[in-house]
């Protein structure tokens, strides 16, 4: 990390001499301009020479500086004739500004004493750097990075800025070198933690600022390589070698050369580091009454380790009382298998006996505790005649018999905590393992474990163990389909694998095809006396009527999970009553709590819940009513989010009416939080709402949540749903719904650069909406104009946008009008009408601002920034683009955040700031990773190439241009010709 630089004979901050009392209010900075504060008031530090004296004393941190040392520090070998008098004058002036006793005279020199802990920014940086180094050595990289970031943030521009003298100059060099060492250490840890893509931008700028610093070049090569940009990484080495030869006449150091060779041979050791999970410490055990452990037990290593650790705590060697672990989970998740396996592993820790009982808690007649105690007492050697009759007496005798013994008790399939409590040993050296479908939150002192389904790897291992390696190896993908269809539930996997193992003529693909039909899947998952459906039926049959209704109806909703508010809509209950019901279902393990306020089913449990709804829900129309309320909830709430984000937008006045209300939000940030948290579930609800009576509301819910498409984070799912709704509307012969769905289809294709498909969709939407849906017609014209811009059809674009402006005005839709004005600005810009382009963009932006339209106002500033850049007003352009960038980041609009960074890079290039342009372009590539489409990525690579060329990294520039050329050629884009001209014939070849 680089040693913390200390001045000789330095005292720690806060040390004092001469008896001065600490002065907590004073603070000083030297990692930038030399400044002093008393609390929040900045103090005058005088002339540059006076600040030089203060700096020289502060940097000694309590050590006395003689007058000769100070004169040499301020003026070097040629001091003025009155240098000593000047030093005394500066000291006198500083003493008046600072607190009494801070600047002291001693032995003909001066010292700064009595400063409080943390009063000097350099001392704070030193302490933080030491703490970071300690955390890194301990393996805590997250804390080390955070602390080091705080240390680096203390630098504020040039160290000792504006301070004259040879001493200040030497300290500037020393502290800048230390800063770079700290920065390299932080970047090194960034790469260790997998933040390579984010580091590329920063390293690109740093290598431009410090071109001869090879460690930065090495980190950049590694970051690029781990980002999948091998050619650029190698180009960095070539650029470095050429630069070092030209500037210094030397070759790169051996470490850089070695890294190049490792990249060339794709050394696996360069891959992103990952901390291997520690192997669980397994304690072998020997119970007496335990059932046999299954021979094909698979996975669960983390749970085995956790439970083994709890059991080990009951050894009695450290004086602990007995250990109790309660495993909960849905039927078939493998609670008994795991408990038996762990108990067998714990044999040697419980040499005095192991007890087991199936408490039959999931059945209609659970075992009585007194009966179980009788069998336990007999197993422990108690004569029948000595076993009392009452539960209380048997429990007391049971605990007495166990006193001083080390016994493990496995209580399997418990009904509730009341059944378990009398059966717990209660003495040191003993332990109990409990399995149940119910979470035993009321079992005092129990270590609770919620057992989930297997991981995909574990599930495939179990399937392979039962079926055989040979049959699975040739059909691995089909095997993965099988275990996925089983929801990674161990019981389901065991049944499916057993069926396949018993049928030698079946292939894995045959079984996968049988399980692919969701409506028959539960029927397929039975073999002999094992059946997944029967396991779920036991839990469902034990539910109260209100619980059973909630279980059935919630299973109807698609999506990975459901929020409390959405569940309340499905059930038509208050949030409070809904929460009580859902939490009770969580306690039975039929429902899972995905996060506070969110709930989910296991996939097979959901299928069972739907089967129950079809079988038991009366009247059957209640199923449709529940889904209708859910769709209403999402539409109404999404419309509220849209209205907050886009005040004055007329879309909310043209949406389908809803019967069930949505949520309301205090501000746009709360609204955004809801939209992005609900994105997957909302889109799933819309996707399943394709029946004619739901269709228009589904399309409108999709339009109201258009931010999900623009942000890029949900664009693929949004595109799929839009396509499904378009097809459903066409089949239902509903031109209104079809036109709106086509607008959404056009949006997602436009955002990903597929302009031909987007244009066709908008043409169809325009034809369908003409004369019957004015708002859709407006947006169709607006979108057609933007697409025409990117296809270089400027006359068509201007015609469409002019029509859109007129149509929006007729509808009194001012946000729509502002959007069309900003888009028309882009047409004017492309056709050389720069002045009018600026005016149009400014007009649109002003309209947005007048409506308090923050998000769309950022779109206006984006358009205005482009026009200002082309008109040469670069400082204004940068300011507008930075304003847009801040809003896009705040609104989680990743696509537009990336595009704003790209446009800032263009403005920086125009302003001859290539290093800054390279950093912005690199950040744009990182933000746009996976969104925005290849065409936009190609555009950013072109600009990045120009920026890299401008900072002397010609090799990397060629790599970027070659990649962009490949993108343009694959798309058939007109930009390919211009990029081809940038490449040398040798490079193109």
KOLKOLRO-628120 format. One record per residue (C-alpha): x, y, z; residue in three letters. Coordinates in steps of 0.001 Angstrom, whole numbers, padded with zeros to 6 digits, always signed. Each point is the difference from the previous one (the first is absolute). Example, Ala and Ser with C-alpha at 12.3 -4.5 7.8 and 13.67 -1.06 7.14 Angstrom:
residues 2
+012300-004500+007800ALA +001370+003440-000660SER 
***
This chain:
residues 989
+000000+000000+000000UNK +003043+002233+000255UNK +001475+000970+003318UNK -001688+002856+001848UNK +002387+002949-000428UNK +001216+001335+003315UNK +002253+002961+000611UNK +003008-000888+002213UNK -000667+000308+003734UNK -003693+000461-000719UNK -002435-000096+002897UNK -003467-001473-000305UNK -002822+002476-000520UNK -001223+001326+003261UNK +003376-000248+001759UNK +000990+003147+001791UNK +003050+001485+001570UNK +000418+002867+002374UNK -003242-000721+001795UNK -002284+001581-002619UNK -003660-001010+000268UNK -001512-001641-003124UNK -001941+002401-002180UNK -002754-002080-001531UNK -001499+002734-002160UNK +003056+000552-002232UNK +000363-001957-003245UNK +002654+000219-002707UNK +000402-001300-003540UNK +003182-000452-002030UNK -001271-002579-002538UNK -001054+002851-002240UNK +000148+003724+000796UNK +001403+000744+003456UNK -003059+000964+002024UNK -001073+000314+003634UNK -003445-000080+001638UNK -001417+000631+003416UNK -003103-002158+000006UNK -001594+000937-003351UNK +001635+003445-000276UNK +002963+000180-002400UNK +002911+001977+001428UNK +002272+002341-001973UNK +003415-001581-000517UNK +001686+002994-001617UNK +002437+000312-002861UNK +001459-002971-001922UNK +003212+000173+002071UNK -002013+000091+003236UNK -001968-003077-001168UNK +003346-001629-000853UNK +001130+000523+003606UNK -003243-001465+001357UNK +000300-002993-002344UNK +003591-000667+001013UNK -001003-000045+003674UNK -003117-002133-000541UNK +001913-002582-002006UNK +002402-000449+002916UNK -003011-000899+002180UNK +001332+001317+003283UNK +003760-000082-000627UNK +001775+003337+000432UNK +001362+001620-003166UNK +002992+002290+000493UNK +000068+003418-001593UNK +002731-001176-002398UNK -002132-002988-001055UNK -002982+002254-000626UNK +002024+002492-002024UNK +001355-002849-002102UNK -003530-001397-000415UNK -001417+003315-001193UNK +002836+001343-002194UNK +002615-002704-000451UNK +003592+001051-000793UNK -000818+003655-000799UNK -001972+001441+002928UNK -000669+003766+000164UNK +002138+002104+002323UNK -002847+000431+002490UNK -001047-003678-000073UNK +000194-000515+003778UNK -002092+003112+000693UNK -002525-001150-002572UNK -000309-003420+001658UNK -000595+001674+003358UNK -002620+002293-001535UNK -001844-002942-001623UNK +000064-001890+003291UNK -001333+002980+001890UNK -002892+000459-002441UNK -000896-003689+000132UNK +000079+000008+003790UNK -002660+002718-000001UNK -002249-002053-002300UNK +000409-003353+001760UNK -001055-000921+003529UNK +002346+000849+002868UNK +002692-002579+000592UNK -000249-001577-003473UNK +002996+001690-001665UNK +002800-000060+002560UNK +003571+001358-000002UNK +002663-002436+001131UNK +003829+000054-000153UNK +000030+002755-002595UNK -002476-001820-002218UNK -003717-000664-000215UNK -002445-002929+000281UNK -003735-000631-000296UNK -001202-001854+003079UNK -003154-001101+001792UNK -002092-000920-003020UNK -002940-002303+000555UNK -000223-003481-001501UNK -000884+000307-003675UNK +000714+003738-000176UNK +002365-000395-002980UNK -001286-001607-003201UNK +003366-001668-000673UNK -000047-001670+003413UNK -003537-001238-000659UNK +001104-001388-003369UNK +002930-001772+001663UNK -002255-001634+002592UNK -002535-001051-002645UNK +002739-001461-002214UNK +001347-002003+002927UNK -003497-001256+000819UNK -000535-000981-003651UNK +003283-001903-000082UNK -000953-001851+003170UNK -003437-000899-001428UNK +001541-001185-003248UNK +002494-002198+001814UNK -002928-001473+001935UNK -001811-000789-003257UNK -002763+002608+000441UNK +000257+001614-003451UNK -003386+001739+000188UNK +001002+001909+003111UNK +003504+000671-001319UNK -001373+001492-003240UNK -002510+002149+001860UNK +002597+001348+002435UNK +002538+000617-002747UNK -002649+001857-001972UNK -000551+002275+002999UNK +003743+000640+000217UNK +000269+000886-003693UNK -003015+002310+000262UNK +002022+002231+002349UNK +002142+001197-002925UNK -001470+003211-001393UNK +001919+000956-003105UNK +003762+000588+000025UNK +001738-000569+003333UNK +001164+003292+001593UNK -001515+001857-002964UNK +001568+003402-000529UNK +002543-000452+002795UNK +003532+001077-001075UNK +003352-001344+001053UNK +002162-003094-000470UNK -001423-001764+003049UNK -003566+000308-001288UNK +001085-001280-003400UNK +001693-003075+001455UNK -003047-000732+002157UNK -002289+000369-003016UNK +001979-002645-001854UNK +000090-002312+003027UNK -003698+000250+000800UNK -001093-000283-003631UNK +002039-003182-000325UNK -001628-001333+003160UNK -003459+000885-001352UNK +000726-001935-003180UNK +001184-002988+002043UNK -003229+000064+002006UNK -002018+000358-003189UNK +001783-002959-001557UNK -000692-002037+003136UNK -003691+000854-000129UNK -000200-000831-003697UNK +001807-003264+000646UNK -002646-000876+002587UNK -002733+001073-002443UNK +001296-002652-002386UNK +000280-002567+002788UNK -003705+000529+000700UNK -001053-000286-003641UNK -000614+003707-000723UNK +002123-000148-003163UNK -002520+001564-002391UNK -000461+003010+002267UNK +003772+000360+000469UNK +000725+000268-003737UNK -001364+003540-000251UNK +002014+001284+002963UNK +003166-001769-001112UNK -000320+001338-003530UNK -000065+003557+001340UNK +002848-000664+002449UNK +002281-001516-002640UNK -000597+003070-002144UNK +000923+002242+002963UNK +003026-002129+000987UNK +001079-001651-003256UNK +003336-001326+001307UNK -001379-001646+003152UNK +000206-003677-000868UNK -002002-001290+002977UNK -003051+001881-001239UNK +000535-001467-003474UNK +000222-003474+001522UNK -003265+000470+001898UNK -001674+001320-003156UNK +001117-003059-001980UNK -001382-002314+002675UNK -003299+001916+000249UNK -000477-000082-003767UNK +000836-003703-000174UNK -002482-000855+002739UNK -002612+002098-001804UNK +000348-002251-003054UNK +002035+002591-001936UNK +003169-002018-000638UNK +000999+001842-003163UNK -000113+003359+001782UNK +001995-001406+002909UNK +002745-001088-002378UNK -000183+003358-001769UNK +000714+001727+003329UNK +003251-001953+000218UNK +000938+000949-003557UNK -000774+003673+000681UNK +002029-000129+003230UNK +003013-001612-001617UNK -000012+002579-002797UNK -000383+002908+002440UNK +002801-001182+002309UNK +002308-000494-002953UNK -000745+003464-001416UNK +000102+001881+003297UNK +002582-001858+002092UNK +001701-002452-002342UNK -000888-002960+002252UNK -002151-003113-000178UNK -002995-000699+002254UNK +000853-001546+003343UNK -000097-003821+000240UNK -003354-000081+001820UNK -001745+001738-002881UNK +001616-002316-002530UNK -001022-003038+002035UNK -003603+001229+000156UNK -000035+000405-003785UNK +001177-003590-000428UNK -002611-001298+002423UNK -002720+001847-001883UNK +001235-001428-003302UNK -000323-003551+001323UNK -003280+000761+001848UNK +001505-001041+003338UNK -002876-001228+002224UNK +001739+001638+002945UNK -000961+003402-001416UNK -003704-000751+000307UNK -002043+001989+002446UNK +000963-001155+003496UNK -002595-001699+002119UNK +000271-000991+003607UNK -000544-003757+000284UNK -002541-001014+002584UNK +001490-001647+003029UNK -000672-003687+000271UNK -002374-000722+002866UNK +001472-001581+003067UNK -001805-003288+000309UNK -000147-001607+003406UNK -000525-003784-000240UNK -002821-001345+002214UNK -001592-003404+000898UNK -003663+000082+001002UNK -001767-003252+000985UNK -003651+000384-001092UNK +000509+002089-003120UNK -001367-001231-003321UNK +002629-000883-002583UNK +001468+002936-001849UNK -000716-000063-003743UNK +002978-001157-002031UNK -000498+002686-002647UNK -000117+002966+002375UNK +001086+003009-002068UNK +001034+003598+000659UNK -001322+002054+002924UNK +003572+000599+001161UNK -000789+003403+001520UNK -002917-001393+002000UNK +002013-003023+001085UNK +002742+002303+001268UNK -002440+002300+001768UNK -001879-002804+001771UNK +003179-001868+000863UNK +001333+003122+001669UNK -003154+000339+002106UNK +000147-003652+001030UNK +003683+000338+000867UNK -000883+002831+002412UNK -001894-002549+002153UNK +003159-001962+000835UNK -000068+001281+003558UNK +003691+000906-000022UNK -000722+003724+000073UNK -002876-000137+002434UNK -002744+000692-002553UNK -003512-001323+000470UNK -001476-002367-002573UNK -000166+001053-003658UNK -003282+000037-001925UNK -000287+000454-003766UNK -003389+000186-001725UNK -000081-000566-003774UNK -003044+001314-001857UNK -000992-000267-003650UNK -002641-001160-002434UNK -000804-003655-000373UNK +002541-001782-002155UNK +002823+002486+000538UNK +002130-002614+001788UNK -000269+000990+003654UNK +000072-003584+001318UNK +002751-001054-002404UNK +002192+002891+001094UNK -000721-000456+003713UNK +000763-003716-000125UNK +003191+000631-001976UNK +001205+002635+002479UNK -000900-002192+002953UNK +002009-002883-001436UNK +002924+002336-000517UNK -000159+000986+003704UNK +000370-003504+001490UNK +003165+000451+002011UNK -001297+003118+001758UNK -002935-001934+001512UNK +001364-003360+001186UNK -002768-000554+002563UNK -002812-000524-002458UNK -002027+001284-002906UNK -003812+000133+000011UNK -002344+000357-002963UNK -003755+000367-000462UNK -002342+000926-002849UNK -002486+002361+001647UNK -002390-000212-003006UNK -000744+003694+000280UNK -001080+000362-003629UNK -002651-002713+000325UNK -003470+000027+001534UNK +001160-001675+003239UNK +003254+001371+001342UNK +001895-002076+002580UNK -000817+000758+003642UNK +003037+001258+001999UNK -000681-002343+002942UNK +000015-003012-002321UNK +003307+001098-001501UNK +001487+000567+003466UNK -000985-003514+000997UNK +001884-001504-002948UNK +003010+002243+000637UNK +000170-000975+003677UNK -000143-003666-000893UNK +002772+000476-002560UNK +002098+001645+002720UNK -000355-003050+002263UNK -002941+001038+002187UNK -002230-002873+001038UNK -003657+000164-001000UNK -000997-000108+003645UNK +002073+003141+000690UNK -001595+002089-002759UNK -002643+002361+001475UNK -003374+000685-001654UNK -000176+003790-000365UNK +001780+002060-002643UNK +001599+002279+002586UNK +001409-002882+002040UNK +001293-001829-003036UNK +001719+003187-001245UNK +001625+000536+003402UNK +001212-003608+000184UNK +001272+000234-003592UNK +002136+003036+000847UNK +001274-001719+003171UNK +001023-003108-001921UNK +001885+002157-002525UNK +001832+001994+002673UNK +003739-000526-000425UNK -000447-001822-003299UNK +000850+001201-003486UNK -002965-000948-002183UNK -001254+001244-003362UNK -003787+000069-000547UNK -001446+000253-003521UNK -003647+001118+000051UNK -001177-000415-003564UNK -003117+001464-001616UNK -001190+002015+003000UNK -003413+001691-000011UNK +000841+003025+002134UNK +002149+001206+002897UNK -002515-001197+002619UNK +000491-003599-001176UNK +003795+000388+000158UNK +000608+001743+003318UNK -000543-003036+002316UNK +002362-002068-002167UNK +003053+002284+000322UNK +002812-001325+002241UNK +000763+003312+001699UNK +003445-000972+001375UNK +003617+000678-000923UNK +001572-002349-002505UNK -003301-000831-001719UNK -001424+001342-003239UNK -003245-000152-001957UNK -000636+000207-003716UNK -003590+000850-000959UNK -001546-000072-003471UNK -003369+001548-000810UNK -001958+001701-002738UNK -000686+002777+002508UNK +002601+002581+001014UNK +000332-000390+003754UNK +000501+003635+000883UNK -001540-000702+003423UNK +002468-002747+000915UNK +002205+001850+002491UNK +003749-000275-000571UNK -000317-001935-003256UNK +002353+000623-002886UNK -002418+000450-002936UNK +000936-001208-003464UNK -002175+000606-003081UNK +000820-002720-002499UNK -000308+001077-003618UNK +000102-002041-003185UNK +003266-001259-001462UNK +002282+002035-002198UNK -000046-001003-003699UNK +003384-001722+000380UNK -001119-001947+003068UNK -003245-000973-001708UNK +001831-001293-003065UNK +002400-001957+002204UNK -002907-001706+001807UNK -001744-000805-003283UNK +003233-001422-001433UNK +000666-002168+003057UNK -003386-001680-000361UNK -000195-000247-003800UNK +003662-000712-000725UNK +002812+002074-001475UNK -000136-001689-003404UNK -003656+000859-000713UNK +000314+003573+001202UNK +003342+000906-001594UNK -001338-000178-003549UNK -003127+002049+000820UNK +001208+002551+002509UNK -002264+002804-001270UNK -003057-002238+000214UNK +001040-001007+003529UNK +000208+003661+000971UNK -003499+000480-001420UNK -001246-002893+002151UNK +001407+001306+003294UNK -001217+003498-000843UNK -003501-001360-000670UNK +000248-001648+003423UNK +000657+003426+001460UNK +003270-001415+001446UNK -002156-001641+002683UNK +001832-003140+001235UNK -003135-002162+000265UNK -001093+000917-003526UNK +003487-000661-001374UNK +000154-003371+001765UNK -003406-001008-001423UNK +000862+001135-003539UNK +003393-001710+000100UNK -001476-003211+001424UNK -002602-000128-002793UNK +002734+000417-002599UNK +002278-002551+001655UNK -002842-002549-000076UNK -000676+000566-003716UNK +003050-000946-002008UNK -001697+000834-003313UNK -000586+003646+000983UNK +002563+002676-000717UNK +000482+003028+002211UNK -001605+002069-002765UNK -003171-002117+000187UNK -000297+000733+003714UNK +000726+003715-000569UNK -002790+000149-002613UNK -002477-001589+002419UNK +000860+002516+002713UNK -000144+002975-002374UNK -003822+000053+000152UNK -000752+001992+003156UNK -003573-001259+000206UNK +001149-003628+000228UNK +003265+000504+001819UNK -001249-000857+003492UNK -001663-003164-001328UNK +003287-001061-001588UNK +001890+000473+003282UNK -001088-003164+001745UNK +001672-003374+000306UNK -001220-002799+002258UNK -001004+001462+003352UNK +001864+003267-000719UNK -001973+002919-001436UNK +000688+003716+000115UNK -003702+000842-000161UNK -000747-002217+003022UNK +002712+001753+001980UNK -001516+003408-000745UNK -003513-001291+000685UNK +000933-000716+003614UNK +000981+003633+000567UNK -002983+001435-001902UNK -002455-002185+001883UNK +001172+001433+003320UNK -000766+003617-000980UNK -002839+002104+001374UNK -002590+001093-002649UNK +001401+003549-000322UNK +003536-001329-000314UNK -001078-002523-002625UNK -001735+002716-002062UNK +003082+002212+000124UNK +002225-002942-000943UNK -002178-000808-003033UNK -000529+003520-001357UNK +003553+001258+000413UNK +001217-002971-002020UNK -001887+001347-003033UNK +002364+002958-000432UNK +002992-000443-002245UNK +003328+001539+000949UNK +002791-001109+002295UNK -001537+001601+003089UNK -002755+002351+001122UNK +000004+003040+002248UNK -002277+000396+002987UNK -001956+002782-001726UNK -000494-002091-003151UNK -001034-003016+002075UNK -002569+002171+001791UNK -001464+000851-003406UNK -000211-003672-000978UNK -001772-000883+003245UNK -002084+003201+000254UNK +001111+000399+003614UNK +001706+002714+002003UNK +003804-000078+000067UNK -000111-000852+003713UNK -002280-003012-000451UNK +001944-001074-003066UNK +003295+000123+001868UNK -001386-002122+002830UNK -001161-002639-002474UNK +003217-000011-002021UNK +002238-000200+003046UNK -002037-002941+001278UNK +000543-001725-003371UNK +003731+000711+000317UNK -000055-001703+003391UNK -001494-003109-001642UNK +002754+000094-002685UNK -002602+000058-002795UNK +001101+003562-000776UNK +003427+001607+000234UNK +000876+003510+001097UNK +002299+001218-002777UNK +000723+003277+001842UNK -001886+002196+002474UNK -003407+000595-001591UNK +000589-002414-002917UNK -001127-003610-000346UNK +000544-002852-002446UNK -000917-003603-000701UNK +002224-002881-000881UNK -000759-000761-003663UNK -001649-003358+000733UNK -001937+001426+002935UNK -001322+002709-002329UNK -001199-002667-002452UNK -001687-001798+002881UNK -001602+003248+001208UNK -001401+000623-003480UNK -001344-003534-000167UNK -001690+000632+003355UNK -001473+003254-001329UNK -001477-001794-003021UNK -001351-002768+002219UNK -001142+001833+003117UNK -000570+003704-000721UNK -003734+000733+000025UNK -001464+001643-001927UNK +002555-000515-002796UNK -000388+003630-001113UNK +001918+001038+003125UNK +003197-001149-001728UNK -000497+002532-002802UNK -001089+002657+002493UNK +003223-000456+001989UNK +002188+000392-003101UNK -002064+002987-001127UNK +000587+001734+003340UNK +003723-000675-000316UNK +000120+001496-003514UNK -001976+003022+001200UNK +002459+000451+002863UNK +003010-000023-002332UNK -001630+002275-002597UNK -001197+002549+002552UNK +003336+000072+001823UNK +002099+000152-003197UNK -002220+002867-001218UNK +000741+001827+003248UNK +003740-000506-000474UNK -000279+001265-003603UNK -001899+003103+001143UNK +002627+000850+002620UNK +002849-000474-002496UNK -001785+001884-002811UNK -002235+002742+001439UNK -002497+001270-002559UNK +000344-003019-002294UNK -003408-000849-001462UNK +000574-003749-000160UNK -001402-000463+003509UNK -003287+001530-001200UNK -000270-002562-002807UNK +000592-003227+001946UNK -002632-002634+000682UNK -002044+000488+003157UNK +000752-002202+003019UNK -002241-001253+002784UNK +002693-000864+002537UNK +002226+002880+001191UNK +003762+000217-000176UNK +002620+001373+002353UNK +000867+003671+000367UNK +003496+001378+000507UNK +001497+002955+001819UNK +002578+000832-002686UNK +001546-001201-003246UNK +002753-001961+001729UNK -002501-002056+001976UNK -001962-000551-003208UNK +003117-001148-001850UNK +000902-002352+002831UNK -003374-001679-000354UNK +000152-000262-003798UNK +003421-001637-000113UNK -000689-002255+002982UNK -003237-001193-001621UNK +001309-000125-003589UNK +000184-003771-000433UNK -003298-000710+001764UNK -001786+002826-001807UNK +001177-001216-003404UNK -000985-003561+000896UNK -003506+001134+000936UNK -000321+001959-003261UNK +001262-002955-002002UNK -002638-002359+001388UNK -002816+002532-000561UNK -000592-000680-003689UNK -003661-000956+000100UNK -002294+002557-001714UNK -001509+001261+003262UNK +003480+000721+001401UNK +001882+000977-003154UNK -000441+003775-000136UNK +000876+000429+003658UNK +003077-002179-000513UNK +001189+002109-002946UNK -000548+003200+001946UNK +001888-001372+003026UNK +002903-000736-002328UNK -000064+003535-001439UNK -000237+001582+003457UNK +003121-001937+001037UNK +002006+001063-003081UNK +002879+001070+002262UNK +000836-003701+000267UNK +000760-000038-003719UNK +001878+003303-000045UNK +002167-000894+003005UNK +001461-002999-001809UNK -000084-002214+003085UNK -003261-001718-000987UNK -000059+000707-003725UNK +000173-003632-001188UNK -002867-001142+002232UNK -001932+003139-000970UNK +000532-000793-003690UNK -001244-003571+000442UNK -003158+001141+001798UNK -000690+002698-002598UNK +000246-002601-002771UNK -002354-002363+001855UNK -002596+002771+000471UNK +000302+001089-003635UNK -000700-003540-001194UNK -002882-000420+002458UNK -001567+003294-001096UNK +000279-000970-003642UNK -001628-003364+000683UNK -002772+001722+001985UNK -000571+002482-002874UNK +000487+002952+002382UNK +001723+002760-002038UNK +000109+002367+002991UNK +001985-002438+002118UNK +002105-001138-002955UNK +001054+003558-000895UNK +001099+000728+003559UNK +001859-003294+000259UNK +001751+000806-003292UNK +001197+003316+001449UNK +001585-001927+002870UNK +001570-002461-002446UNK +001420+002947-001958UNK +001436+001550+003167UNK +002041-003027+001002UNK +001325-000559-003527UNK +000930+003670-000280UNK +001819-000101+003338UNK +002058-002980-001188UNK +000855+001535-003376UNK -002236-002255-002144UNK -001460+002906-001955UNK -001539-001896-002940UNK -002158-002151+002297UNK -000894+003018+002136UNK -001021+002001-003075UNK -002261-002765-001285UNK -001714-000241+003394UNK -000647+003757+000139UNK -001381+000014-003537UNK -002460-002727+000948UNK -000891+001819+003241UNK -000626+003236-001901UNK -002333-001740-002449UNK -001952-001782+002755UNK -000369+003051+002250UNK -000938+002551-002662UNK -003372+001531+000832UNK -000718-002053+003140UNK +002906+000490+002440UNK +001500+003495-000337UNK +002628-000478+002712UNK +001405-003160-001553UNK +000000+001741-003370UNK +002018+002891+001479UNK +002637-002296+001466UNK +000156-002051-003168UNK +000895+003127-001999UNK +002535+001095+002617UNK +001697-003401+000047UNK +000001-000263-003802UNK +001785+003349-000123UNK +002741-001114+002405UNK +000530-003250-001889UNK +000215+001875-003303UNK +002727+002174+001545UNK +002146-003035+000763UNK -000642-001442-003444UNK +001150+003295-001596UNK -003462+000615-001513UNK -000060+003612+001111UNK -002874+001243-002177UNK -002241-002847+001196UNK +001066+000630+003572UNK -000777+003707-000164UNK -003419-000705-001489UNK -000883-002539+002700UNK +001222+002220+002834UNK -001774+003092-001327UNK -003186-002059-000159UNK +000639-001270+003528UNK +000406+003555+001327UNK -003316+001041-001543UNK -001739-003130+001320UNK +001359+000409+003528UNK -001151+003630+000024UNK -003465-001062-001129UNK -000095-002510+002894UNK +001358+002664+002390UNK +002837-002362+000838UNK +002841+002377+000813UNK +002544-002674+001068UNK -000573-001776-003308UNK +000433+003284-001853UNK +003270+000653+001867UNK +001241-003453-000938UNK -000743+000540-003678UNK +001698+003433+000083UNK +003164-001508+001458UNK -000068-002767-002587UNK -000508+002530-002790UNK +003064+001807+001342UNK +001993-003144-000820UNK -001264+000105-003611UNK +001018+003653-000337UNK +003394-000847+001458UNK +000526-002850-002454UNK -000871+002298-002929UNK +002337+002810+001007UNK -002562+002377+001538UNK +001926+000355+003228UNK -001545+003235+001216UNK -003584-001222-000354UNK +001017-003338+001541UNK +001130+001819+003149UNK -003202+002054+000052UNK -002286-003029-000373UNK +001804-001965+002701UNK -000064+002996+002322UNK -003722+000477-000622UNK -000724-003638+000813UNK +002181+000094+003112UNK -001676+003182+001231UNK -003398-001651-000394UNK +001127-002979+002046UNK +001443+002247+002692UNK -003204+002036+000203UNK -001917-003207+000757UNK +002530-001201+002591UNK +000840-002910-002282UNK +003398-001133+001377UNK +000474-003230-001951UNK -001182+001212-003401UNK +001725+003299+000694UNK +003200-002027+000033UNK -000888-001281-003472UNK -000402+003621-001056UNK +003390+000922+001430UNK +001495-002974-001814UNK -001318+001310-003339UNK +001097+003522+000896UNK +003483-001251+000900UNK +000353-001602-003449UNK -001024+003201-001757UNK +002309+002155+002130UNK +002913-002366-000657UNK -000434+000270-003750UNK -000358+003781+000222UNK +003357+000233+001800UNK -001422+001147+003348UNK +001835-002771+001804UNK -000101+001205+003602UNK -003775+000461-000225UNK -000354-003389-001696UNK +001981-001718+002740UNK -002060+001690+002709UNK -003319-001093-001581UNK +001207-003558-000543UNK +001265-000266+003569UNK -003367+001223+001267UNK -001709-002657-002107UNK +002437-002658+001216UNK -000766+000785+003655UNK -003752-000390-000538UNK +000364-003204-002022UNK +002169-001532+002719UNK -002455+001081+002674UNK -002878-001485-002021UNK +001852-003295-000725UNK -000213+000605-003742UNK +003122-001977-000890UNK -000441+000320-003744UNK -000152+003780+000115UNK +002700+000162+002663UNK +002317-001840-002375UNK -001023+002155-002966UNK +000624+003202+002002UNK +003499-001229+000844UNK +000529-000732-003692UNK -001087+003518-000957UNK +002236+001490+002691UNK +002880-001923-001556UNK -000844+001595-003360UNK -000032+003454+001586UNK +003343-000684+001711UNK +001504-001067-003325UNK -001254+003169-001642UNK +001583+001956+002862UNK +003357-001793-000473UNK -000248-001875+003307UNK +000744-003546-001202UNK +000824-001492+003405UNK -003304+001178+001435UNK -001773-001188-003144UNK +001554-003463+000368UNK -001129-000241+003626UNK -003583+001013-000897UNK -000118-002422-002921UNK +001289-002844+002150UNK -002677+000736+002592UNK -002587+000052-002792UNK +001086-003465-001126UNK -000282-001280+003560UNK -003468+001469+000551UNK -001273-001161-003409UNK +001257-003539+000485UNK -002858-002260-001067UNK -002405+002826-000886UNK -000439+002495-002832UNK +000921-002399-002780UNK +003152-000533-002048UNK -000470+003080-002183UNK +000332+002328+002992UNK +002957-002013+001273UNK +001664+000493-003380UNK -000516+003767+000265UNK +001643+000118+003427UNK +002949-002093-001203UNK +000647+002449-002841UNK +000174+002926+002412UNK +002117-001990+002449UNK +002413-000790-002820UNK +000404+003692-000809UNK +000566+000802+003668UNK +002577-002755+000425UNK +001789+001123-003114UNK +000130+003488+001490UNK +001794-001208+003131UNK +002569-002052-001888UNK -001635-003423+000320UNK -000229-000611-003726UNK +000008-003780+000311UNK -003089-000016+002185UNK -001639+002495-002337UNK +000454-002354-002946UNK -001532-002856+002016UNK -003061+002118+000835UNK -000467+001075-003615UNK +000342-003550-001274UNK -002668-001160+002455UNK -002344+002824-000975UNK +000546-000817-003679UNK -001010-003615+000633UNK -003161+001221+001729UNK -000959+002406-002807UNK +000699-002556-002710UNK -002139-002614+001770UNK -002849+002517+000223UNK +000482+001337-003497UNK +000367+003471+001526UNK +001096+002990-002087UNK +002558+000965+002661UNK +002254-002873-001065UNK +001564+001982-002826UNK +001216+002821+002246UNK +001524-002453+002476UNK +001677-001951-002778UNK +001788+003185-000993UNK +001435+000305+003520UNK +001769-003330-000201UNK +003282-000583-001735UNK -000033-002502-002867UNK +002112-002371+002087UNK -002410+000189+002897UNK -003027-000627-002192UNK +001727-002940-001628UNK 
***
